[in-house]
Amino acid sequence: MADTKAQKKPTRKMTVSPVKFAPLVRDLPTSAVTGVLGNLELVKDVKMDVTVELGRTNLPLKEVLQLEDSSVIKLDRLAGEPVDLLVNGRLIARGEVVVIGSNFGVKITQVHKPHGAEGDVGQDMMDGGFDDGGY
C-alpha cells in the first residue's frame, strides 16, 4: 500500500478581491486625456459624419412614391423646436437653425451630457441629459 500522506495534495490559501479598473477616459479632465492618449493632435484631422436632424416621420411606401416638387411632409417636431446634432449617428447637442448669409447653420444651445457609462441616447434625452449653453 502506498503512503496516504503522499496521495494528499497540499491546500493553498487563496485571497479573492474585486478587480479595480482605471477610470474611463471620458471621466477625466482634458489635460489627463492628453496624457493618457498621447498627443490629441494626431486625431484632430479625422473626418466624422455630422448630421443635423430637423425631425422624423414614418410614411408608407405608397406615400413616398407620390412625393413630388412642393410636397409637404409633416415631421414629429413643432416649428421652433431645437434640432438634433448627431456625430456618427450619436446625439451630441441640440441647437437652433440660423441663416448665415445665404446658407443655413446651427447655433448650439444644449450640449448632450450622458448620465452613465452605458445607456440609450434616447433615454438620456428623456432624462434631460442636456447642459444648457455650448462651447
PyMOL commands that set and color helices and strands:
alter all, ss='L'
color gray80, all
select helices_A, chain A and resi 4-7+25-27+30-37+40-43+61-65+121-126
alter helices_A, ss='H'
color red, helices_A
select strands_A, chain A and resi 50-53+83-87+90-100+103-112+130-132
alter strands_A, ss='S'
color yellow, strands_A
deselect
rebuild
show_as cartoon
